[in-house]
């Protein structure tokens, strides 16, 4: 399922809010955790400042002491853990290390040493998520937390499904977590009502057509959720389903999550659409940028499947010269 979880840390309390979640996932999924600290050269007005070699060595020594202390914290819970120090731009170093070390999952705090901001995720986190092409755990640094808690015990896990086999790829992980922490699972689906292009109010026949298609899809989704729930009954997990029909799928799914007050939201990166042009589909992207709950995203496409952006293609050509 997962073998290695990468946990980037910049030494700030905000970044460390990901630690209890990382310990929880490592325990439940029986994975090795690798703590990564990136040393970035200071910048002044866009240019790299000269670095005092002695200060840099001392700074690296301090980073190693910091990571060793956190490593002992992980080992105290019986986990396999290692650590690494990289030098360079944070997002690029995280992505490169994930590629080199064959990382399956990257656990990230939404904010770090740059502090909280009006943005839902920091620029480093956004860059990492968009280009790592890996499964991601995103923890909201702005949510209240108990610093004495060693690991998170998930009470309720919300799993977003769209009736596709691709969306079900996240279910084995959700089941594993629910069994380990005796969590309840909420399987949520929103049926989007079809929209008809018209400058005038819809005719009675058109309204009936929309209602008919919606009813048909709603019944199909209801049957689908019943089947999934029945398949999970031998697992002895408390499973509930939520199903709604709405003209705005994304808004309704966010509302559903808030109403359930879940500890963790889980979904695949793409689902039924599986559009290779982007690393995440529109629903998942909305939860990254606007969600308020800890988010687990199962990447359902490999790095080779996802098309490079024009910027990535240009960068590759530039580096090749």
C-alpha positions as CSV (number, residue, x, y, z in Angstrom):
1,X,0.0,0.0,0.0
2,X,2.5,2.6,1.2
3,X,6.1,2.0,2.2
4,X,7.7,5.4,2.8
5,X,6.1,8.7,4.1
6,X,8.1,11.9,3.6
7,X,7.6,14.5,6.3
8,X,9.1,17.9,5.4
9,X,9.9,20.1,8.4
10,X,11.3,23.6,8.5
11,X,11.8,23.8,12.3
12,X,8.6,25.9,13.0
13,X,5.8,24.9,15.3
14,X,3.3,25.4,12.4
15,X,5.2,22.8,10.3
16,X,5.3,20.4,13.2
17,X,1.5,20.2,13.4
18,X,1.8,17.5,10.7
19,X,3.8,15.2,13.1
20,X,0.8,13.7,15.1
21,X,-0.9,12.9,11.8
22,X,2.3,11.4,10.3
23,X,2.7,9.2,13.4
24,X,-0.9,8.1,13.1
25,X,-0.6,7.1,9.5
26,X,2.8,5.4,9.9
27,X,1.3,3.3,12.8
28,X,-1.8,2.3,10.9
29,X,-0.2,1.7,7.5
30,X,3.0,0.3,8.9
31,X,5.2,2.5,6.9
32,X,8.6,4.1,7.4
33,X,8.7,7.8,8.0
34,X,11.5,10.0,6.7
35,X,11.9,13.5,8.2
36,X,13.3,16.0,5.7
37,X,14.7,19.4,6.5
38,X,15.7,21.7,3.6
39,X,18.3,24.4,4.2
40,X,17.6,27.4,1.9
41,X,20.1,30.0,1.2
42,X,19.0,33.5,2.3
43,X,17.8,35.9,-0.3
44,X,18.0,39.7,-0.4
45,X,16.1,41.7,-3.1
46,X,16.0,38.6,-5.3
47,X,19.7,37.7,-5.2
48,X,21.5,35.1,-3.2
49,X,23.3,36.5,-0.2
50,X,26.9,35.4,0.5
51,X,27.0,32.7,3.2
52,X,29.5,32.5,6.0
53,X,30.8,28.9,5.7
54,X,31.2,28.5,9.5
55,X,27.6,29.8,10.1
56,X,26.3,27.4,7.4
57,X,28.1,24.4,9.1
58,X,26.7,25.4,12.5
59,X,23.2,25.8,11.0
60,X,23.4,22.3,9.4
61,X,24.6,20.9,12.8
62,X,21.6,22.5,14.5
63,X,19.3,21.0,11.8
64,X,20.7,17.6,12.5
65,X,20.2,17.9,16.2
66,X,16.6,19.0,15.6
67,X,15.9,16.0,13.3
68,X,17.5,13.5,15.7
69,X,15.3,14.8,18.5
70,X,12.2,14.3,16.4
71,X,13.4,10.9,15.1
72,X,13.6,9.7,18.8
73,X,10.0,10.9,19.2
74,X,8.9,8.7,16.3
75,X,11.0,5.8,17.5
76,X,9.4,6.1,20.9
77,X,6.1,5.0,19.2
78,X,7.7,2.0,17.7
79,X,8.0,3.3,14.2
80,X,10.7,2.9,11.6
81,X,12.1,6.4,10.9
82,X,15.0,8.1,9.2
83,X,16.0,11.7,8.4
84,X,17.7,13.7,5.7
85,X,19.0,17.2,5.1
86,X,18.9,18.9,1.7
87,X,20.2,22.2,0.5
88,X,18.4,24.4,-2.0
89,X,14.9,25.8,-2.8
90,X,12.5,24.0,-0.5
91,X,9.8,22.8,-3.0
92,X,12.3,21.6,-5.6
93,X,14.4,19.8,-2.9
94,X,11.3,18.0,-1.5
95,X,10.2,16.9,-4.9
96,X,13.6,15.7,-6.0
97,X,14.1,13.8,-2.7
98,X,10.7,12.2,-3.1
99,X,11.7,11.0,-6.6
100,X,15.1,9.7,-5.5
101,X,13.9,8.0,-2.3
102,X,10.8,6.4,-4.0
103,X,8.4,8.2,-1.6
104,X,4.8,7.0,-1.7
105,X,3.2,9.7,0.4
106,X,4.2,13.3,1.4
107,X,2.8,14.6,4.7
108,X,2.6,18.4,4.7
109,X,1.5,21.2,7.0
110,X,-0.4,23.9,5.2
111,X,2.0,26.6,6.6
112,X,5.5,26.7,8.1
113,X,8.2,29.2,9.0
114,X,6.7,32.0,6.8
115,X,3.7,32.0,9.1
116,X,0.0,31.9,8.6
117,X,-1.6,33.9,5.8
118,X,-4.9,34.5,4.1
119,X,-3.9,31.8,1.6
120,X,-5.2,28.3,2.5
121,X,-1.7,26.8,1.8
122,X,1.7,28.4,1.6
123,X,3.5,28.8,-1.7
124,X,6.0,26.0,-0.9
125,X,3.3,23.6,-0.1
126,X,1.3,24.5,-3.2
127,X,4.4,24.0,-5.4
128,X,5.1,20.7,-3.8
129,X,1.6,19.4,-4.1
130,X,1.2,20.5,-7.8
131,X,4.5,19.0,-9.0
132,X,5.3,16.0,-6.7
133,X,2.8,13.7,-8.5
134,X,2.3,11.7,-5.4
135,X,-0.3,11.0,-2.7
136,X,-0.5,13.8,-0.2
137,X,-1.6,14.3,3.4
138,X,-2.3,18.0,4.0
139,X,-2.8,19.2,7.6
140,X,-4.3,22.6,8.3
141,X,-1.9,24.5,10.5
142,X,-4.5,27.1,11.3
143,X,-6.8,24.6,13.0
144,X,-6.7,24.5,16.9
145,X,-4.6,21.6,18.2
146,X,-3.4,20.1,21.4
147,X,0.4,20.2,21.4
148,X,0.5,17.4,24.0
149,X,-1.2,14.9,21.6
150,X,1.4,12.5,20.3
151,X,-0.8,11.1,17.5
152,X,-4.2,11.7,16.1
153,X,-7.0,9.2,16.7
154,X,-9.5,9.7,13.9
155,X,-13.1,9.5,15.0
156,X,-14.8,10.1,11.7
157,X,-13.4,9.8,8.2
158,X,-15.2,11.2,5.2
159,X,-14.5,9.5,1.9
160,X,-15.6,11.3,-1.3
161,X,-16.8,9.0,-4.0
162,X,-18.2,9.6,-7.5
163,X,-19.5,6.1,-8.3
164,X,-16.3,5.3,-10.4
165,X,-13.9,2.4,-9.8
166,X,-11.1,5.0,-9.8
167,X,-12.5,6.9,-6.8
168,X,-12.6,3.6,-4.9
169,X,-8.8,3.4,-5.0
170,X,-8.7,5.3,-1.7
171,X,-11.1,2.9,0.1
172,X,-8.4,0.3,1.2
173,X,-6.5,3.1,3.0
174,X,-9.6,4.5,4.5
175,X,-10.6,1.0,5.7
176,X,-7.2,0.4,7.2
177,X,-7.3,3.6,9.1
178,X,-10.9,3.1,10.3
179,X,-10.1,-0.4,11.5
180,X,-6.9,0.7,13.3
181,X,-8.5,3.7,15.1
182,X,-12.1,2.3,15.3
183,X,-13.3,5.2,13.2
184,X,-16.6,5.6,11.6
185,X,-16.6,6.0,7.8
186,X,-18.9,8.4,5.9
187,X,-19.2,7.7,2.2
188,X,-20.3,10.9,0.5
189,X,-21.6,11.4,-3.1
190,X,-23.2,14.3,-4.8
191,X,-25.2,13.8,-8.0
192,X,-25.0,16.9,-10.2
193,X,-28.2,18.0,-11.8
194,X,-27.8,18.6,-15.6
195,X,-27.8,22.2,-16.8
196,X,-29.5,23.2,-19.9
197,X,-28.3,26.2,-21.8
198,X,-31.1,28.7,-22.2
199,X,-31.7,32.4,-22.1
200,X,-35.3,31.9,-21.2
201,X,-36.9,30.0,-18.4
202,X,-37.0,26.2,-19.1
203,X,-40.2,24.8,-20.6
204,X,-42.2,22.2,-18.6
205,X,-40.8,19.5,-20.9
206,X,-37.3,20.6,-20.2
207,X,-37.8,20.7,-16.5
208,X,-39.3,17.2,-16.6
209,X,-36.2,16.1,-18.6
210,X,-33.8,17.5,-16.0
211,X,-35.8,15.9,-13.2
212,X,-35.9,12.6,-15.0
213,X,-32.1,12.5,-15.6
214,X,-31.5,13.6,-12.0
215,X,-33.8,10.9,-10.6
216,X,-32.2,8.2,-12.7
217,X,-28.6,9.2,-11.6
218,X,-29.7,9.6,-8.0
219,X,-31.1,6.0,-8.0
220,X,-28.0,4.7,-9.6
221,X,-25.8,6.4,-7.0
222,X,-28.0,5.2,-4.2
223,X,-27.7,1.6,-5.4
224,X,-23.9,2.1,-5.8
225,X,-23.5,3.3,-2.2
226,X,-25.7,0.5,-0.9
227,X,-23.4,-2.0,-2.6
228,X,-20.2,-0.4,-1.2
229,X,-21.8,-0.4,2.3
230,X,-22.7,-4.0,2.0
231,X,-19.2,-5.0,0.9
232,X,-17.7,-3.2,3.9
233,X,-20.1,-4.9,6.4
234,X,-17.7,-7.8,7.2
235,X,-15.0,-5.3,8.2
236,X,-17.0,-4.4,11.3
237,X,-16.6,-0.7,10.6
238,X,-19.4,1.7,11.2
239,X,-20.3,2.9,7.7
240,X,-22.8,5.6,6.8
241,X,-23.6,7.1,3.4
242,X,-24.6,10.6,2.3
243,X,-26.2,11.3,-1.0
244,X,-27.4,14.6,-2.4
245,X,-28.5,16.0,-5.7
246,X,-27.3,19.5,-6.5
247,X,-26.6,22.0,-9.2
248,X,-23.2,22.7,-7.6
249,X,-21.4,19.5,-6.9
250,X,-18.3,21.1,-5.3
251,X,-20.2,23.4,-3.0
252,X,-22.5,20.6,-1.9
253,X,-19.6,18.3,-1.2
254,X,-17.9,20.9,1.0
255,X,-21.1,21.5,2.9
256,X,-21.5,17.8,3.4
257,X,-18.0,17.6,4.9
258,X,-18.6,20.5,7.2
259,X,-21.9,19.0,8.4
260,X,-20.3,15.7,9.2
261,X,-17.5,17.4,11.2
262,X,-15.0,14.8,10.1
263,X,-11.4,14.5,11.3
264,X,-10.1,13.5,7.9
265,X,-11.3,13.8,4.3
266,X,-10.1,11.2,1.8
267,X,-10.4,11.2,-2.0
268,X,-8.5,10.3,-5.1
269,X,-6.8,13.0,-7.2
270,X,-9.0,12.7,-10.3
271,X,-11.9,10.2,-10.0
272,X,-14.1,9.5,-13.0
273,X,-12.7,12.3,-15.2
274,X,-9.0,11.2,-15.0
275,X,-7.9,14.2,-17.1
276,X,-4.1,13.8,-17.5
277,X,-3.6,17.5,-18.1
278,X,-3.6,18.3,-14.4
279,X,-2.3,16.6,-11.3
280,X,-5.6,17.0,-9.6
281,X,-9.3,17.2,-10.7
282,X,-11.5,20.2,-10.0
283,X,-13.1,18.7,-6.8
284,X,-9.8,17.7,-5.2
285,X,-8.2,21.1,-6.2
286,X,-11.1,22.9,-4.5
287,X,-10.4,21.0,-1.2
288,X,-6.7,21.8,-1.4
289,X,-7.4,25.5,-1.9
290,X,-10.5,26.0,0.1
291,X,-11.0,23.0,2.5
292,X,-10.7,23.3,6.3
293,X,-10.2,19.7,7.2
294,X,-7.1,17.5,7.1
295,X,-7.0,16.1,3.6
296,X,-5.6,12.8,2.3
297,X,-5.3,12.6,-1.5
298,X,-4.6,9.3,-3.2
299,X,-2.8,10.1,-6.5
300,X,-4.4,7.8,-9.1
301,X,-2.0,8.7,-12.0
302,X,1.7,8.2,-12.2
303,X,4.2,11.0,-13.0
304,X,4.4,9.6,-16.6
305,X,0.6,9.7,-17.0
306,X,0.3,13.4,-16.1
307,X,1.1,15.8,-18.9
308,X,3.8,18.4,-18.4
309,X,2.7,22.0,-18.4
310,X,4.2,24.4,-20.9
311,X,6.3,25.8,-18.1
312,X,7.7,22.4,-17.3
313,X,8.4,21.6,-20.9
314,X,10.2,24.9,-21.3
315,X,12.2,24.3,-18.1
316,X,13.2,20.8,-19.4
317,X,14.4,22.2,-22.7
318,X,16.4,24.9,-20.9
319,X,18.1,22.5,-18.6
320,X,18.9,20.2,-21.5
321,X,21.0,22.8,-23.2
